[in-house]
Amino acid sequence: MGNVEYKQLYLKSIDLTDTTFVTTYGFNLTQLKKSIEKIGILNPPLVKKKSGEQYSIVCGYKRLLVCQEIGIKELRCAVMCQSIEDKDTFLISLYDNLSHRVLNPVEKSITISKLQKYYSVEVIVKKFLPLLGLNPHYSVLDRIKPLSSLDVKIKDAVVDGRVDEGVAAKFLNFSKKDRELLFQLLSALRFSKNKQNEVIDNFYDITKRDGCSISGILNAKELRDILADSSLNIPQKGSRVRYFLRKLRYPKIVKAEKYFLEMKKNLNLGDSIKLTPPPSFEGDRYCIEFQFENMDDLGENLKRIDSIKHNKEFKRVIEG
């Protein structure tokens, strides 16, 4: 690299708190520490002089953290020319990272936030999102960008794969206190991606509709009883929590579903006949499906279907 000279620098002259050009997040230094302790630093960190005798990190952030941890006071560094613009310095750091690893979602978010200092949104979407392995769409930018501003615990969970990145961005719709409570609940019940989305969307809709807080919902006796029930395993608790939230979010639909299931049970249709209501009970079209193996089986099913038209509960459901 041109405009670079190698110098022996004191570690204290490198500002490890200055992350202007750093995008690294969510890492474990254990293996790197073992390597540096055994064979030293083979690839000198790249730094840039900023003022007086202080330097900013460009490349090698983790190496420098290890040096600090194991007590190295002086090391050989590659020092960039001060005249190189910050935009180009950041690109050097970014391309160096991309040359040997895939950035995690939080690192991509940090990268996007820092790119916005130098480039328009259009350039970031068209040029840099594909570079980061993302589709060049504004919706992708909107999903990834907020991650870097989340609480540390949530960012760590995104990096570990415990919280979906799309779900994580939705946490910013809540206050810091509510985010903590939501995160505790999702972590305790270990929901899948789809269920995380369902739960957080229901919480959001309920709080907006009723003007309540997450803590208010979580303090409901029914929900507290579910979470405290030692006879339930985690999937069972998760299922009941989701049903509880559904009842709060869609009380009329859940009530209609319960009534429909009880009515269908009383019809004694058997296992081969399937009676399905309209989606979300919106509309008037019901569906009956059945399977049969022979003519006698067909006749028996048709008799059962014909008999339900005389059922009062069924007529009440169909006719309203």
Steps between C-alpha positions, in 0.01 A plus 500: 500500500635841405520791744577263788807478719580253774572629849549363848219655705406498865161335544386790718541732199229307312151613604313172547179692572505669159296273274456748213620242249408183694196287418592188700237379748421174678825307525697270726869574552595162651657337191663822382649551846650149498648565155655835590640363826663213310629659179444873539333737251586396144288766329558845653185704576428793272457836674466865401641799685226730622649765729821547694638156571162323489391249236164361385445131420435417134561123487593258778258604773484152655879460488542825688243398762694179560824699533332713766368190677832316518704809587692572179615860530672551165447352154574549132217668307430612146430874513289662229572841362292764679398657169287201397134600533284335766267362232785313332639392836166346594480319165845352562377366834178368346664322207762351730224347714304373201810338352520233768157465666125555476366781718224415745169695487604750768831568325310559176280748683804680644653510154186651345479765772861603440463495122220755533758758605654479156241369252137553403237240585469413132873424470494291817204296373634444148873463569560402860208273590607241237857535631367405843316201356160670516238557233512856362157607624400793721292264716816301580676820601207592726515157664876488559586860583327520845686201646808696604295725730348213699588403857813289537312188617274509195792560262685207655192281457481597131866409452446167679190426291265497801298796371411548135642822351160604366346451844789689663427811294143498634630535856563867424122552491505465880654688792830380645323348802247321280778375272670339798178330610423377149852368456481311829174336391625402153824366647323296767253339257748449211253579224579424137535787250135490392374479857729786607343713229149397602558575868669836455237612244219407738666686786540808281141492375359453851704784651403737220131409508460501879761761592665261744860399566675167457537475878125545536436204269763284666351569842169343401426213740429250221836565339690493829335170587609350166861606546510381862342158431776247566291218348536656153810465284631791292310416176176462696552833674581661167182363343284627785666842502432534128136402551466749785635780278272393217200525730603853593567601142203328332239433772206462258686264269628283785150486651355400160769235456424350841127490431557350154725224634246405767219499244704289256579249773127459571427430131681164524631521146774247561862517393444483124285817466663840533290811564688829454374853578587809293842651583479702825123436485470785252263399223222248449671215314557179698672197357429129548754242380500126549679187389353156429625158402191339346134564417378402846753740653381773261137442595576511874685829464220654296245395766707668771533816295126502424416462869682816610253728321250421774744588779388823674850610600627445147209695349569784747864517390418491128198727504631738767 
